[in-house]
């Protein structure tokens, strides 16, 4: 009779662990979010620039109104004191001057309203900028963590 062969024990070989890709997925999602935040920041910057241009236009309009009002009043007074206009003409000029002052005051109010909108756009831009910077910091931290985990896995294989 032939001797029976001994049964061999099955050797337990550690299966290679499947690499965890959840960090990679998270990085991808965060990168997409960062792209969206950067787009929002750029849009907020453009809105703020537009508001600043509008504010500057209102400021220049207000200055023009004030200069026209002052010039008109100086001419009217000079004409009255030079005795080239009558008291009635001076009274009409004074009434027109008062209307011009009201127009200049309304221009100031329009400028103040525009200033409020400009400040709101500025706040929105800087809030968006802070969000982008925070997302960039988080992205950098996750990238460093991913690199360290890869390095640890490489060292463990050796």
Steps between C-alpha positions, in 0.01 A plus 500: 500500500604843420544734782239768510604846434468735785244770460652835467374785702375793304733784549329818600624768269389841592300642217619835392272757651301696254620854505255734667402758242252692713759772565556533126125532445478758775785695343323490164173628649684770691684603183168539320370704793813714490442564130143609570613726783765657277237567232274660760791709625578620148134586440488688831816689401341601168181615677708703747695661216174588327365651822819705544468633146136593563599664828769703325248611237258614774782684676600681182136587431465641851817706462381631164164602651673677790738683266216608270296620797789699646591650162139600429463665841829688466396629157157605628649683799766664286234620254285634785787681671621638167145635464445326167196307626188609681375389838235287327761330284712443809199347682437267206869409497483432874199270451685316223806478726288337773372243250855432389601450865216249542617319186854486641362368831306232310824415318666457838223263612539296179874484568438380858265226375759391247763504776289255703469266201875529438579410862265201480675380183837550670390290799372228267833494316708474816270232643547303177875559519510365857301193392746434216801537729347264757424245228856530365644443848276196547598366157867543585458320834319211334771478234769483766303234689460294180873524428587393856264202481655394169846530651395289800353235272817494292713460814274223628545307175879509534 
